[in-house]
Amino acid sequence: MAKQAEDNRRKNRAKLWYNIAKRIAIVAAVLAGILSVLMIVNYLQTKSVDPMNSKAIAQLMTQLQENPSDTALKEQIRALDLLARKAYFIYQWQIRTGSYLLFAFVLILLLALKYMSSLQPRLPDLSKSPEPDEARENKFISRKYILFGGLGLFILAFILGIISQTDLKNIGIVKTKGGQGAAVFPSIEEIRNNWPGFRGPEGIGVAYHTDVPPEWDGPSGQNILWKTPIPHPGYNSPIIWAKRIFLSGADRRTQIVYCVDADSGEILWQKELNDIPGSPERRPNVTEDTGYAAPTMTTDGQRIFVLFATGDIACLDFEGNRIWAKNLGMPDNHYGHGSSLITYRDLVIIQFDQNTGGRLLALKTLTGDLAYDQPRDVEISWASPILVNTGSRTELILNSNPFVMSHDPQTGQELWRVRCMQGEIGPSPAYAAGMVYVVNDYARLAAIRLGETPDVVWEYIDDLSEVSSPLATNDLVIMAASYGAVTCFDKKTGERLWIQDFSEGFYSSPVLVGDSVYLMDVSGVIYVFKAEREFRLISQHELGERAVTIPAFMHNRIYIRGEKNLFCIGD
């Protein structure tokens, strides 16, 4: 009697715990199912949101190119950009957190089922009549569908969670060598608020800091805030992020990167880069007007990137610590390598067109690992790539012989090509409002209209540039030649509006600053004239030494690298 009572108590306890485990399993299964559906929907939503290619932002950027001094428009772009990026990373965080919760719910479900199984009787209950075969088979099939359906849903959601976490590591927040969290790439607004590469933001020669001094004179020191000697030569232009200026220098013995304080002109640090793996033992032969440090550096706001005529490329942090360095192979050209670097998201991109054929290279900014190496059936060039947002996508556009080509900057895939160039290409492309402009001496100035099938809509064959890149403004195209002629065209029709001759030639490229164009000749004289359909010279200013680089416009100042010194011009 006592034994039977004990058995009943044991059965009742087992039944109680079985029911508790069953309820836990049901709750865990329901929560896991709901969470799986939400994660799948959220992942699909995340894939449709790209903060760097927002159509709304792209349209506003096009408007800003038409009116770069519109402060309200800039603030609207900033707000939209920050909102899009914030939403994007919230979606990523939700999927990452959901994957952890899903794993926990599925684990609880499995443990509850395992516990329920341990409480069930091992032998059949003979007091109950067996179920009909058909009912038993239907129940088995139903359970099978539920089991495999739920399992498939859980696995799909969990895989998407893992993929999403990988995307977050590649696109969002990462760890640098210094151990500090840093964004892999800056926002478009941050890029436009700095001067991160050759010809400024996106490489198109448009300045967004437009309140610069109206007067200065290098020989007398008027409005020259500071002048700093740069020990080693280089024809690369200064790049700027916040209050730090970066530039490089090199000769047959050494390669150096300099960091200069924007306020004082003090050289904060200099870093020699002479022990890069794979670097050639002997320096290549280069011409005097190219040198060993012609490519302009670039930055993503966290790191700086430098390339020399040896093919050595390196990444440093803002304190001068080397993050990575490698050799791309010594460029095969007869002047020395001149193409400048540009960054896109988490990639640093190099136009590597040489005598042995063209290549478009992209390296991961964090590691230097090769992201892609796209062969290009073009000949040697010294031009640099530009990045443009056409309103529907971002394109990397390159001027080369014989093709002007567009690539997807993320994958290197060719998007389109137009055959219109010849010769040894020096000038980089210009872009404004759906039109690309390319030029080379002994070839032509060509206007290419983008669309489903890009084509040349007009061309011009006189007074062409061989080094200086063209500038596209609201409704004009301006081109400067190495023998001193500056020509202005209607950008839509190609009509020549005016031509002006100067006593010295131009290697530097024109920069649009508000409604004025700043253009420096090889003697270091800057001419300021209105971007208008008739030539109207506003002023001219002497630097006091020869210069062939591109002036940088930031902090309501102008920074210019001369032949021997770095100048800061300001009130």
HUPECOR-V278260 format. One record per residue. N is the residue number from 0. SS is DSSP state (H for helix, E for strand, - for the rest). PSI is psi in degrees with one decimal (NA if undefined). Layout:
n: (N/N)
ss: (SS/SS)
psi: (PSI/PSI)
This chain:
n: (0/1/2/3/4/5/6/7/8/9/10/11/12/13/14/15/16/17/18/19/20/21/22/23/24/25/26/27/28/29/30/31/32/33/34/35/36/37/38/39/40/41/42/43/44/45/46/47/48/49/50/51/52/53/54/55/56/57/58/59/60/61/62/63/64/65/66/67/68/69/70/71/72/73/74/75/76/77/78/79/80/81/82/83/84/85/86/87/88/89/90/91/92/93/94/95/96/97/98/99/100/101/102/103/104/105/106/107/108/109/110/111/112/113/114/115/116/117/118/119/120/121/122/123/124/125/126/127/128/129/130/131/132/133/134/135/136/137/138/139/140/141/142/143/144/145/146/147/148/149/150/151/152/153/154/155/156/157/158/159/160/161/162/163/164/165/166/167/168/169/170/171/172/173/174/175/176/177/178/179/180/181/182/183/184/185/186/187/188/189/190/191/192/193/194/195/196/197/198/199/200/201/202/203/204/205/206/207/208/209/210/211/212/213/214/215/216/217/218/219/220/221/222/223/224/225/226/227/228/229/230/231/232/233/234/235/236/237/238/239/240/241/242/243/244/245/246/247/248/249/250/251/252/253/254/255/256/257/258/259/260/261/262/263/264/265/266/267/268/269/270/271/272/273/274/275/276/277/278/279/280/281/282/283/284/285/286/287/288/289/290/291/292/293/294/295/296/297/298/299/300/301/302/303/304/305/306/307/308/309/310/311/312/313/314/315/316/317/318/319/320/321/322/323/324/325/326/327/328/329/330/331/332/333/334/335/336/337/338/339/340/341/342/343/344/345/346/347/348/349/350/351/352/353/354/355/356/357/358/359/360/361/362/363/364/365/366/367/368/369/370/371/372/373/374/375/376/377/378/379/380/381/382/383/384/385/386/387/388/389/390/391/392/393/394/395/396/397/398/399/400/401/402/403/404/405/406/407/408/409/410/411/412/413/414/415/416/417/418/419/420/421/422/423/424/425/426/427/428/429/430/431/432/433/434/435/436/437/438/439/440/441/442/443/444/445/446/447/448/449/450/451/452/453/454/455/456/457/458/459/460/461/462/463/464/465/466/467/468/469/470/471/472/473/474/475/476/477/478/479/480/481/482/483/484/485/486/487/488/489/490/491/492/493/494/495/496/497/498/499/500/501/502/503/504/505/506/507/508/509/510/511/512/513/514/515/516/517/518/519/520/521/522/523/524/525/526/527/528/529/530/531/532/533/534/535/536/537/538/539/540/541/542/543/544/545/546/547/548/549/550/551/552/553/554/555/556/557/558/559/560/561/562/563/564/565/566/567/568/569/570)
ss: (-/H/H/H/H/H/H/H/H/H/H/H/H/H/H/H/H/H/H/H/H/H/H/H/H/H/H/H/H/H/H/H/H/H/H/H/H/H/H/H/H/H/H/H/H/H/H/-/-/-/H/H/H/-/H/H/H/H/H/H/H/H/H/H/H/H/-/-/-/-/H/H/H/H/H/H/H/H/H/H/H/H/H/H/H/H/H/H/H/H/H/H/H/H/H/H/H/H/H/H/H/H/H/H/H/H/H/H/H/H/H/H/H/H/H/H/H/H/H/-/-/-/-/-/-/-/-/-/-/-/-/-/H/H/H/H/H/H/H/H/H/H/H/H/H/H/H/H/H/H/H/H/H/H/H/H/H/H/H/H/H/H/H/H/H/H/H/H/H/H/H/-/E/E/E/-/-/-/-/-/E/E/E/-/-/-/-/H/H/H/H/H/-/-/E/-/-/-/-/-/H/H/H/-/-/E/E/-/-/-/-/-/-/-/-/-/E/-/-/-/-/E/-/E/E/E/E/E/E/-/-/-/-/-/-/-/-/-/E/E/E/-/-/E/E/E/E/E/E/E/-/-/-/-/E/E/E/E/E/E/E/-/-/-/-/-/E/E/E/E/E/E/-/-/-/-/-/-/-/-/-/-/-/-/-/-/-/-/-/-/-/-/-/-/-/-/-/E/E/-/-/-/E/E/E/E/E/-/-/-/-/E/E/E/E/E/E/-/-/-/-/E/E/E/E/E/E/-/-/-/-/-/-/-/-/-/-/-/-/-/-/E/E/E/-/-/E/E/E/E/E/-/-/E/-/-/E/E/E/E/E/E/E/E/-/-/-/-/-/E/E/E/E/E/E/E/-/-/-/-/E/-/-/-/-/E/E/E/E/-/-/-/-/E/E/E/E/E/E/-/-/-/E/E/E/E/E/-/-/-/-/-/-/E/E/E/E/E/E/-/-/-/-/-/E/-/-/-/-/E/E/E/-/-/E/E/E/E/E/E/-/-/-/E/E/E/E/E/E/-/-/-/-/-/E/E/E/E/E/E/-/-/-/-/-/-/-/-/-/-/E/E/-/-/-/E/E/E/E/E/-/-/-/-/E/E/E/E/E/E/-/-/-/-/-/E/E/E/E/E/E/-/-/-/-/-/-/-/-/-/E/E/E/-/-/E/E/E/E/E/-/-/-/-/E/E/E/E/E/E/-/-/-/-/-/-/E/E/E/E/E/E/-/-/-/-/-/-/-/-/-/E/E/E/-/-/E/E/E/E/E/-/-/-/E/E/E/E/E/-/-)
psi: (-44.6/-38.0/-39.8/-39.4/-40.5/-40.4/-40.8/-41.7/-38.7/-40.6/-39.0/-40.9/-42.6/-39.8/-39.9/-49.6/-32.2/-45.3/-38.6/-46.8/-36.0/-43.9/-41.0/-41.8/-42.6/-46.6/-44.7/-40.6/-43.0/-46.1/-40.8/-39.9/-48.0/-44.9/-37.0/-45.7/-44.5/-39.5/-40.6/-46.2/-42.7/-39.4/-45.6/-38.0/-40.3/-41.7/-21.3/-2.4/117.8/104.1/-22.6/-7.4/36.0/129.1/-37.6/-43.7/-39.4/-41.7/-40.7/-35.1/-39.5/-41.6/-37.0/-32.8/-33.1/-28.9/74.2/-11.8/5.6/98.4/-40.8/-38.5/-39.4/-42.7/-36.6/-41.8/-43.6/-45.6/-44.1/-40.8/-46.5/-38.9/-44.3/-43.6/-40.1/-46.1/-41.0/-48.3/-26.7/-44.5/-44.8/-42.5/-39.4/-43.5/-40.1/-47.6/-40.1/-35.3/-37.7/-43.8/-40.7/-44.2/-42.0/-44.5/-43.2/-39.2/-43.4/-41.1/-46.8/-40.9/-39.6/-42.2/-39.7/-41.3/-40.5/-39.7/-36.0/-22.4/-14.3/146.5/140.5/-29.1/150.7/150.7/106.7/-11.5/-16.7/142.0/140.7/150.4/153.0/151.4/-40.7/-42.3/-41.2/-39.2/-42.4/-41.0/-40.4/-43.7/-42.1/-46.4/-36.9/-46.8/-43.7/-44.4/-53.0/-33.8/-47.6/-42.0/-42.6/-41.3/-43.7/-44.7/-43.6/-47.0/-39.4/-40.7/-43.4/-35.5/-41.4/-45.1/-42.0/-38.3/-37.3/-43.2/-39.6/-38.7/-37.3/-28.4/-29.1/-108.3/133.6/179.1/128.4/176.2/-30.1/-4.9/4.7/140.4/138.5/144.2/137.2/-38.2/147.6/166.1/164.3/-38.7/-40.1/-41.4/-43.9/-19.1/-2.7/-170.3/79.0/-3.0/-169.2/126.4/23.4/-163.1/128.9/-0.4/22.6/6.4/31.8/123.6/140.3/-3.1/102.3/-7.1/80.0/161.7/138.0/-21.3/142.6/162.4/117.9/-49.0/-37.8/-14.4/4.7/123.0/22.1/102.3/-38.9/159.9/118.7/122.9/136.9/113.5/-39.4/143.3/155.5/138.7/13.5/152.2/154.6/143.9/154.3/136.0/119.0/-119.8/19.4/133.4/135.7/139.9/165.0/162.0/153.4/154.9/-163.4/-13.3/-29.6/161.0/128.6/144.1/135.9/141.9/123.5/137.0/127.0/-26.8/-41.7/-21.7/1.6/136.7/109.1/-38.7/159.5/139.0/119.0/141.0/71.8/-1.7/40.6/130.8/131.4/-4.7/139.8/144.4/-35.5/136.3/146.9/162.2/128.4/161.0/160.4/-33.2/7.3/-52.6/-167.6/-5.8/57.7/-37.6/131.2/140.5/177.0/165.4/151.5/14.5/-12.9/-31.8/159.9/151.7/136.5/145.1/136.9/171.5/-16.9/-11.4/2.3/128.7/140.7/154.8/128.4/156.1/179.3/-8.0/2.9/5.7/132.4/128.1/-46.8/161.2/148.0/169.8/131.4/-1.6/134.8/124.4/135.8/87.4/162.5/-5.0/-24.6/150.7/136.1/-10.5/132.8/163.4/157.7/147.1/149.9/116.7/-117.1/26.6/143.9/129.1/138.6/126.8/108.5/60.3/123.7/-175.2/-29.7/5.7/166.5/151.6/146.2/115.2/144.4/129.2/147.4/129.7/-31.7/-32.3/-19.6/1.4/146.6/121.6/-41.9/157.2/94.9/114.1/145.7/125.3/65.9/170.5/-175.0/145.2/163.2/9.2/163.8/150.2/156.3/154.5/127.5/142.3/111.1/-1.7/-29.6/-21.2/166.7/131.8/145.0/115.8/132.4/137.2/128.7/175.8/119.8/4.3/143.3/127.0/148.0/138.5/154.2/117.5/-22.2/-33.1/-17.9/-5.1/136.1/133.4/-42.3/165.6/148.4/127.6/108.6/1.0/163.7/164.2/-172.7/107.3/127.0/-48.6/143.1/164.8/163.6/159.3/142.4/128.7/55.5/9.2/136.6/137.9/128.3/151.6/152.5/142.0/144.8/16.5/-97.9/164.2/120.7/136.3/120.5/121.6/125.1/156.8/-161.0/-39.3/92.9/141.2/160.6/123.3/-23.7/161.3/161.5/143.2/8.1/156.1/47.8/155.8/143.3/-14.6/-53.8/134.4/147.8/165.3/131.4/125.3/-158.5/-49.9/17.9/159.2/129.8/133.5/136.5/133.3/158.7/-12.7/8.9/-1.2/132.9/126.8/142.5/137.0/154.4/122.6/-21.5/-38.6/-21.5/4.1/130.9/119.7/-40.3/159.7/137.4/131.3/138.0/160.8/-26.4/158.1/178.0/123.7/-33.7/157.6/149.2/147.6/133.2/120.7/100.0/-121.8/18.3/155.7/132.1/123.8/124.6/130.0/177.1/-15.7/-7.5/10.9/128.0/127.0/132.0/119.6/158.0/143.0/77.7/171.2/-5.8/142.0/127.6/102.6/127.1/-46.2/167.5/147.0/136.4/137.9/-35.2/-2.4/161.8/150.9/141.2/8.5/-178.8/124.2/146.1/137.9/110.1/161.3/27.8/31.3/169.8/130.5/125.7/131.5/116.3/-169.8/-33.8/-24.0/156.4/125.1/145.3/121.4/125.5/166.8/NA)
